[in-house]
Amino acid sequence: MRIIVAIDIIGGKCVRLTRGDFDTKKVYSEDPLGIARQIEDNGITYLHLVDLDGAKNKKIENLKVLEKISGKTNLKIDFGGGLRSYDDVITILNAGARQVTAGSIAVTDPQLFLEWLKRLGQEKLILGADCIDRKVFTGGWLESSDIDIISFISEYRSKGIKYSICTDIKKDGMLQGPSTSLYKEILKTVNIKLIASGGISSMKDIDDVREAGCEGVIIGKAVYEGKLTLEEIGRQC
């Protein structure tokens, strides 16, 4: 299972939110590149970089952060937040991202998302599938829908998507464990490379989602709050 560390960006700074609430913003570093270098120095390969400004404002806002990190580390980066056109996607890939994560556009404009999938291929595009009480949320988790999370992932798998990041928003930033039961349910129904996100706070949590069959796991707040060290995580990579 791939272990992926997250860096979330607001105003060029490394931050974390709780349950996606922008009013809970806590700044952990004004130097995202420095954090990225620490991640790489501990033997971790994968970085999940989120432009929270972009997700909220529906346009890419923190491109320079991506350019700095990709230019000065060898991390394999997936980038999400604010992607609204194919040109946006190409901009992000040209700036050094290995993959892009898109969720909102998959809800608001499915045909455009499928066009991206056709043009990019399975390895470049990740389906962002974020939910509260099994209902998909978009727009930086500020907009709700009536779409069931399992149906959402299953539909796009049938159209060729290979990877999906699934976040239970109620778990995000709470450090109280992931939605392992939801991941098990998804994987019983859908043959997809599922990446767990939200609530990871211990090595046991990592083991639990591995045993559930997840292809990857994203760790964020647990690192910044000292629940898990980069050294510990690096030993699992």
N, C-alpha and C positions, 0 to 999 in steps of 0.2 A: 504494500500500500504506500502510495506517495504521501509524504508529509509536507504540507505547504504552509508557510508563514504569511500572514496578512499584514499589509501596511495600508491603512486608510488615510486619505489625504483631504484636508480642508485648509484652504489658504496656503498651500505649500508645506503644511506641517503634518506630522504624524499624530493622528488622533484615534480615539475610540469612542463609539456611542454605545448606549444601552438600549436594546430593542429597537435600534434604528432611529431613536429620538434625537434630533439635532440639538435639543435643549440640554441634553446630558453630555455634550461634547467635553472630552478631557484631552488636553494636549500632552503627549508623552515625549515628543521631541520636535525641535524645529529643524532637524537635520535628517530627513528621510534617507538620504544617501548613506549617512553614517549608520543608521539602523540596518539598511540593506547590506552594507559591508560586514556588519557583525553577524548577520544571518549567514552570509557566504563563508565567513571565517570559521564558523562552527560546523561546516560540512553539509549545510542544507542547500539544496539545489533549486527549490521551487518557491516562487514568490507570487502571491495574489495581491495585486495592486489595484486599489479602488479609489476612483476620483469621486468623492462624495459630493463635492461642489457640482461636478458634472451630472451626477445622478439627479440631484435636486433641480438644477437649472436646465437640464435636458440639452446640454452641449458640453463638449470637452473643455475642461477648465485648467487641468494640471498636467498638461503635456510635457512641460519642462522637467517635472519630477521624473517621469518615465524616461525621458531622454538622458538625464543624468545617471539614473540607476543602470539603465541598459548599457550606457557608454562606459561605465566605470566598474561594472561587475559582470560576472558570467552567469548570473541567475537566469533561470528560465521563467519568464514573467507571463502571467495572464493578467489582462487589464480589463476593468469594467467601469462603467459610469459615463453617461452622457452620449453614448453612441447612437446616432439617429440617421446616418446615411452610409452608403458603401464607401464614400470618400473618407468619412470618419474612421471606418475600420481600416482602410489602407493607410491612413495617417498614423494610426496606432501601431500597425505592423511595421511600417517603415521606421518608426521611432524606436523599435527594438523589442516590442512585445512578441512573444512566441504564439500566444493565443489571445483571443478576445472573448469576453463574457458578455452576453446580451440577454436580458430578460424582458425589460419593458417593451421593446420593439416586437418581441415574440407574441405579446398579448395585443398590442395596439395595431400592429401591421404584420400579420403572419406571412403574407406573400413576400414582403420585403425581407423578412428574416429567412425565409426559404430560398430567396434569391442569393442572399449572403452565403448560405450553406452550399448552394450549387456552385457558386463562384470560388469559394474559399476551400471547400472540402471539409471532411469530418474532423481533421486534426487541428484545424485553426479556430473553430467556433465552438464555444461552450454555451449551453443553455442555462441561463440563470433562472432558478425556480425557487422563489422565496414565498413563504406562506405564513399565515396566522390561522389557526384552527382549520387547516387543510385548504384554505382559500388563497389563491395566488395574489400577491401584492406587487406593485410596480412603482416606478417613479421615485426611486430612493426610499421605497417602503412607505410612501405617503399616500398611495392610491390603491384602493381595494378592488377586487373583482369577485365574480361568482364562480370562477373556474376552479375546479377541484385539482389539487396538486398532482395526484397520481394520473388523472386523465390528461392533464397538461403535459407531463413528461412522456407518457405513453404515446400521445398523439405525435409529438415531435420525434420520438424514437422511430415510429413507423415511417416518418418522412426522411429518416437518415441521420438524425443527430446522434452522436456517439457519446458525448460527455455532458453531464449536467451537475451543476453545483446546487445543492438543495439546502436552504437555510430555514429553520423554524425560527421566525423572528422573535417569538416569545422567549426563546432560549438564548438569543444573541446577547453577548455581554453580561450574562447573568452568572456565569461560572458555576452552574449547577448541573452540568451534564448535558449531553446531546440528545436529540430525538431519535434514539436508536430504534425504537419500535416502529417509527415512521419509515426509517430507512429500510428496515427489514420488510415492511409491507410493500414499499416501492419495488424492491428488488425481487420479491416474489412474483410481481406482476410484470415488471419491465426488465428486459435484458439490456442494461445500460451501464456505462462506467460512471458510477455515482460518487460525487465528492461531498462529504459531510461538512457542514459548517454551522457553527453556533453552539455555545455552551461548553466547549471543551475546556476542562480545567485540570486534568490529571492524566498520567500515563494509562490508568485504567480506562478512562474515557476513550483514549486512542485505541486501546486493545478492543474495546467494545464495538467501535464502529468498524474496525478491521474484521472482527468475527462476524459482524452483520453482513459483510461482503462488499463494503465500500471500496472503491478504487483509490480514493484519496481522502484526506482530511485537512481542513483549514484550521489553523490555530492563530488566534489574535490576542485578545485581552489577557489570556492566561500568561502569555509571555511578558506583556507590559506591566502586569500586576505581580509578577514574580511567582506565580503558581507553578510554572514550568520554565526551566532555563533553556536557552538556545543550545547549551552544551548537552543537556539531557535529550533534547529533540534530535540534535545532530547524531547522537549515538544510535538512534533508531532509523536513520536514513541510509 
